[in-house]
Amino acid sequence: MHRGKLIVFSGPSGVGKDSIRKKIKFNDFIFSVSLTTREKRAGEIDGKHYHFVSEEYFKSRINENKMLEYANFVGNYYGTDLDFVQKQLEKGNNVFLEIECKGAMQVIDSIDDVLSIFILPPTIEDLEERLKKRNTEDLETIMKRIDKARHEIKLKEQYQYNIVNDNLEKAVNQLDQILETELRPND
C-alpha cells in the first residue's frame, strides 16, 4: 500500500480558501478538521468547521507533542492534530490541511513530500473589502488581519503553487487541475 500525501492549502485570512475548497471536484483526500480555541461563529458546527476546544486542552496537546502544526492568530490557537494525520497517511489516504500560513511553514519545513498551495488575493484592498463584507469582526481585528496578510503574502515563494483568487470558478479550476496532476494514482 502506498503512503498518502499531505496537502497544505494556505493563504491570508479572508482570501477565499474555504469557498474554493468547498467547490473543488477532485476529492481523493480526507479533510483534516483543525482544532481552535476561538469562539464558534454563527452557523459553524463543531467537528465540521473546526474542533472547538479550550485553551487548556490545546496547550496540553502542544506539551505532549501531539500537534503537527499550530499558531496563535489574533489571540486564538489554531492547529492540526498529529495523530489523525499520521493514521490517515499510513492508511494511504491523502490528507488536506486548510491552515494558517505560520502552521503551513511549520509543515513545509518539517515534512518531506508535501504538496503546498498558496491562495492570494488580487490586491490587499480586495482582501480588506472581503473581510469587511463578512461582517464577523470589528475594524481593529480586520486591520490586524490585513497587516498579517501583508507579511504572509511574502511567503508565497515557499509554496509549490500560487493561485490568485480574482475569480472563484477560475481559482477552483486551477486547484482541481493541481490536485488531479499531483495526486492522480500512477497506473
N, C-alpha and C positions, 0 to 999 in steps of 0.2 A: 504494500500500500504506500502511496506517495504522501508526503507531508503537505499539509495545506499551506497556503501563502497568506501572509499578513498584509492587509491593505490599509494604508494610513491615508485618510481623507481629511484635509485640514484647510484652514483659511481663517481670516479675521471674523469675529463675531458679526453676524448680520449680512454676510456675503451671499447667503443662499444655499449653504451646504445641505441643510435639511430638505429644502424644496427640491434640489437637484436629486439627492439620494432617493427621495420618495417616488420619483418619476422614472428612474432607470429601468430598463428592460432586462438587462443582464442580472441574473440573481443567483449565480453559483457561489454563494457565500452565506455565512451566518453573520448577522449584525450583532456586534457587541454593544450592549447597553451599558453606558458609563454610570459610575456612581457619582453623586453630587451631594453637597451639603446645602445647596441653595433651596429656597422655598419653591414649591410647585407653582407653576403659572396656570392660569385658567385653562382647562381642557387637557392638561397633561395627566398621564396615567403612570403611576409607579410601576416600574418593571418594563414599561413600553418605551417611554421617552427617556427616562433615567431611573436609576435605583436611588430614591431619595433617602439619605442616611444622615445620622447625626455626625457632628464633627468628631465626637469622641470615637465612634466606630471607625470613621475614615482614618483617623490618626493611628488607631490600633492596627489597621491593615498596612499602613506605611511602616510602622515599627516592626511588623512581622515580615517585611519584605514581600508582601502579597499584592503589590500594585505594579503593573507593568509600566505605567506612567501615571503622573499626576501633576496637577498645578493648582495653585491658589490664584483665582482670577476674580477680580473685583470683589474680594472678601469672601469668596466661596471656593471650596475644593471641588475639583473635577478629576476623575481618573478611571483607569481601566483595571479590572480585576485580573491578575496574572493567572490564577488557577483556571478560570474559564477559558482564556485564550489558549493556554498550553494544551488543555484537554481537547479543544476543537482542532487545533493544528495537528496534534498527534492522530486524531481520527481521520485526517485527510481533508478536513473542511477548510476552505478559505475563510478568513475572519476579517470583517470590515470594521475598521475603527473610524468613527467620525469624531475627531478630537481637536482640542485647542492646540495652537502652534507650539507652545512650550512642551507639552506632552509629546507631540509629534517628533520634535527634535530629540527627546529622550529615547523614543523608539528607534528612530532612524540611526542614531548614534550607537545604539546598543545591540541591535539585532540585524543579522545578515539577511539578505534576500527579502527585503520589504519593498512592496510596491507603494510608492509615495506620490500623492496627487494633491496639488495646492490650488485652491479656488481664490481668484482675485476679483475685486470689484472693478468696474470700468474706470472709476475715479474715486478718490476719497470723498468728494462731495456727494456722489451717488450713494456711497455707503452710509454717510450721515443721514441722508434722506430716508433710506430704507429703515435705519434704526429708529428714526423719529416716527415713521409710519406704523411701526409695530406697536407703538403706544404702550409699551410694557415697563418702561423705565423713565426716571426723571432726566432732565437735561444734563445734570452733572455726571450721572452714570454713563450717558451716551457719549459725552465728551471724553470720559476715561477710556471708553471702548475705541473711540476714534484715535486717540493718542496711541493706544496699544496697537491698533491696526497699522499705523504708520511704521512702527517698529517690526511688526510681523511680516509685512509685505517685503521687507528687506531679506527675509529668509527664503524667498521663493526659489532661489537658485539651489537650495539644499534638496529640493524635491525633483523627482524624475520628470514629472509632468506638471504643467501650469495650464489652468483653464480660466479664461476671463468670463465671468458671468454677466455679459451685457445683454444676453437673450437666453431665457431659461431653456427653451427647447434646444437651442444650439449647444448650450453647456451640457445638457442631459445627453445629447447625441455624442458629444466628444467623450464624456465619461464612459458611456456604453462601449464606444469603439476601443478605448484604452483597456477596459476590463476584458472585453472579448479577445483582444490581441494578446494581452499579458497572461490571462488565466485559462485560455482555451486548452483543454486537455490535449496532450500530444498523442496522436494516433499511431 
